[in-house]
Amino acid sequence: MTTPDPPDRQAYLEEQIERQKRGESIDVDWVRGELERIRLAQAATLAASQRNLRWLVIGATVLLLILWLKNGGVSRSGGLTTLGLILIGLLAAWVFRRKR
């Protein structure tokens, strides 16, 4: 009973779960394929989220650097601390990018 691609995947999956609960045989190949499709979709979503987060960190770091320079940079109190935080943000974005 191998179905290549049912029109309503969720309904077919629920049907397979109900069949398993009743002790009937299920379409194991389709379930394995569906599990693999779900894993691939999750991996793609995670990669996109990480990419968007990386750009967010880079953008926030650039904005912080611009605001830091506008407010006097090193000449103000706490300027070196702020510069250190900015560099840590850039370093973190760089390290996460290299991990891929």
Secondary structure by P-SEA (a helix, b strand, c coil): ccccccccaaaaaaaaaaaaaaccccaaaaaaaaaaaaaaaaaaaaaaaaaaaaaaaaaaaaaaaaaaaaaccccccaaaaaaaaaaaaaaaaaaaaaac
